[in-house]
Amino acid sequence: MIMATLLLLAVPGCADVTWENNITVRDNGMTWMYEEEYKDTVSLLYRNYIDSRIGNNDSHVSAWEVLKIDCATRKKLHDSIIKDMDVEMDNLSKGIHVIGVDAEISHDALGLTTKTDPISNTYLIEYAFDTTPFVEGANISFRGEPWSNVTIAIPDDVQIRTSQGFDNHTRVSGNNLTAIIGVFGSEGSITITFGDVSFHTAKNVNRN
C-alpha cells in the first residue's frame, strides 16, 4: 500500500523515502504499523506541501499546520484502505474491518520550508477479523510498498506452511511470537499459508 502522504507527494519509489512495516496478527485481528522517513529533497517537498497546500504559505511550518496534516493524513489513509483493502484472507477482504487509524506526524517537520532535515512519521492501523485466520491450509495476504522492510509476527503455536512474496526473509521467535523479517518483493504482495493448527485453540473457524 502506498502511504497517504506519498499519494499527496506522488514520489513513490524515491531513494529519499524509506518504509518499515511492522505487522502483528492475532486470532481476532491485527495491527499494521508503518514508519516512514523522508530525507533530503523529499523532506523539503513535504514541508513545502504542508505549508502551501495545508497551511498559510508563509515559508514556515507551524504546529497548527502539522496538526492539520495529521488529521488530513488519517482521513486519507482510512479512505484509501476502505477503498482498496491491503489485507485479505483466502483472497477475500470480507470479514476484515478497519477499526482504528492513527497518525503521528513528526515535530521534525516544523520550521522553515527550506530545511532538508529528515522527517520520520508513524501510522498505526487496527483491524478486526470476523473469523480467525489460523486455519490449516488457509492463507493471509498483505500488500505493501515493493522493496520496503517488513516484519510479520504471529503466535508461536501457529505453524507456517509457506511464506511467499518476500525478496528475502528470516524467522525469529520470542515473546510467544514467531516473526518473519524480510523485504516485500517486486510485486509488493506477501502471502502466508498456515499448516497444522491442531495444537492451537482456533476459534470461529467457519468461513461461511
N, C-alpha and C positions, 0 to 999 in steps of 0.2 A: 504494500500500500504506500502511495506517495503521501508524505505528510502534508497537512493542510497548508502550512506556511510555504512549502515548496510549490504547492499549486498556485499560491499567490505570486511567488517569485519566478516560477517557470524555469528553474535551473536544475532539474533532476540530472543525476549522474555527474555533477560537477565535483572536481577533486577537492574543492574548498568546503564540501559538506560531508559529514560523516554521521552514521547512524549506529546505534546499539539497540537491539531488540531483546527484551527480557520477558519471556512468556512462562506463566505458571498455570498448569492445567489441573483442575480438581474434578471430583465426581460431578459436582453440580454447577461448575462454571470455571472461569479462568480470568486472569489479568494479563494484560499486554502493556508493558511499559516501554516507551520509546525515549531514548536520549539522543538528541541531535546536537551537533556542533557546527556553527558557521564560522568560517575563518576568512581572513584577508578580504578579497573582493566581495564575497558573498555576505560577509558581516556588514560591510559598508552598504551594499544594496538593501539588506534587511533593515538597517537603521533608517535609510532614506525612505523605504517603503512605509515604515511606521510613521515617520514624520510627515510625509507628503500625502499619503493616502488615508491614514487613520487620524493623524494629528493636525497641527496648525501650520505646518510647512515653514517653521522658523529656524531650520537647520540644527535643531536640538531635540533630542528625545527625552521627554519628561516622564515622571511617574504616572501621570494620568494617561499618557499615551500608551505606556506599557500595559496599564490596566485594560485599556480599550482593545489592544491587540490580543491580550489574554482572552477576553470574552469572545472576540470575533473568531479566534482560533478554535476555541472549544466548540462553538456552534458549527463552524465549517468542518471540523473533524467529525463531529457527531453526524452531520448530514451526509458526509461522504461515505461513512461506514454504513449507515442505514441504506443508502442508495446502492452500495456495492460492497456487500459483506466480505470481510477479509478472513473469515474463519468458516469452515464447512466440516460437517460430519457425514461421512459416506457420500460426499459430493453434493450435499444439500445444506443450505443455511437455515432450513426450517427447524424451529425448536431452539435457536440460538438468539439471545436477546441482549442488546446493549443496555446496561442498567446504570452506567456511570461514565462520564468523560471529564477528566481533569487535565488542566494545563498549568505549567509553571514557567512563565517567560522570565529568563534570567535578568537580573538587575544590571548585568554587564551590557545590556542594550542601551542603558541610559547614557546621556552625554551628547557630544557633538556628532553630527551625521558623517563627519569626515573620518571618524575613528575606524580602524580596521581590527581592533582587538577581538579575540574570539568571543562568541556568544553560545552558551550551552542551555538549551531548553529541554524540559521533560514533560512527557504526556503519559497519562495512565488511563487505559480503557478497561472497564469491567464488564464481563459478560456472564449471563446466567444460561444454564442448559436445562431443557425440559427432561432430558434423559442423560445418563452417564455415557461418556464416550468410551469407557473402558469395557468393551465387549469383544470377546475373541473374534478376530477376523475383521473387526470394524476399523475405520481409519478417521483421522482428523487432519485437516489441511490448513495451512497458513499461507497467506500471500503477503510478501514484503518487498522491500526495495532490493533488486538484484545486487549482489556483492556486499550487502550490509551484514554486519556481525549479528548473530542470533544465539540466544540460549533458551532452550525449551526444557522446562522441568516438569516431571510427572511423579506421582507417588512411587516409591521404590519397590512396592509389591506388585506393580503392573509390568507385565512382560512386553517388551518392544520386539515385534517380529521383524519389521523393516522400517527404515527411515530413508526417504528418497527426497532429492531436490537440493541437498547440500552441495556446496562446492567442495568442502571437506568438513569433517567433524570428529569429535571425540566424545566419550561418555565419562562422566564422573558421578560419584554418589556421595551423599552427605545430608544430614538433617531430614532423614526419611524421604529424600527425593533422589531421583535419577535425573541428571541434567545432560542434555545433548548440546554441546557447544560447537558452533561452526559458523558457516557463512552461507547466506542464501545464494543459490546458483543463478545462472543467467536467466532462467525463467521466472525467478522471484516467487517460487512456489515450493513448499515443503509438505510432504505427506508422511505421517507416522501411522503404521498399521500395528495393531495390538495382537499379542499372542495369547497364551494360556492365562486366563483370569480366574481360574478355579480357586486360587488362594486369596483372591481379592473380594471384598464384600461389595460387589457391584449392586447398584440399586436402580430401579426404574429402567430396566434394560429393554423393555418393549419399545420397538422402533415404529410402532403403528402411528 
